[in-house]
Amino acid sequence: MQESKIMELKEKIIHYSGLVREMIEKSVNAIVEKNKALSDEVINVYEPRVNEEELVLDEECISLIARFQPEGKQLRIVMMISKMVSDLERMGDKAVNIAESSESLIGQPLVKPFIDIPRMKEETIKMLDDSIKAFIDEDIELAYDVLRRDDIVDDLRDQILRELITYMIADTSTIQRALHLLRIARNLEKIADITSNICEEVIYIKEGKVVKHRQV
């Protein structure tokens, strides 16, 4: 029974991460496609749903521990799922920030073509997908690969920052719009960081090795 309950929790974390994935996708697509309906959906539909499911999943983790008193690896897995729920909810909050900035930019002239932000979104979403897969499959090599890919997202953020500074210096009327674009990039970078945290926990559970703040 205990093992089946843990499997149920794993299935639910896959579903929960899928909701957050959609929030990230839609929040960025809102500005790229100039589609306010997408940002509205993230803010008014997805966020309340993700917040509600966080409370349900957290309660299920607590209930499982209280009822079955798992030990060793099983206890670590349940505790990690509880932490992942919190991490995924934080990613959802970042997606809401992106959606809010997207709404502010819709209808305004472009500061620059959308090249790096969509690339950041794709890299971040792939990191999220792979971090969940690494957890479910206990795939250490994939977890390490996700950690290394965080540098790609950081480099894209830095590239966006450099370009936006150039635009703001050349034309001060772009400052407000550029700051919203920078906010989007920074929130994507934060999502990638949280995803890396999940992989660090996967490695710790499997190998007992702390890799936080270390070169991988």
Secondary structure, 3 states (H helix, E strand, C coil): CHHHHHHHHHHHHHHHHHHHHHHHHHHHHHHHCCCHHHHHHHHHHHHHHHHHHHHHHHHHHHHHHHHHCCCHHHHHHHHHHHHHHHHHHHHHHHHHHHHHHHHHHCCCCCCCCCCHHHHHHHHHHHHHHHHHHHHHHCCHHHHHHHHHHHHHHHHHHHHHHHHHHHHHHHCHHHHHHHHHHHHHHHHHHHHHHHHHHHHHHHHHHHHCCCCCCCCC
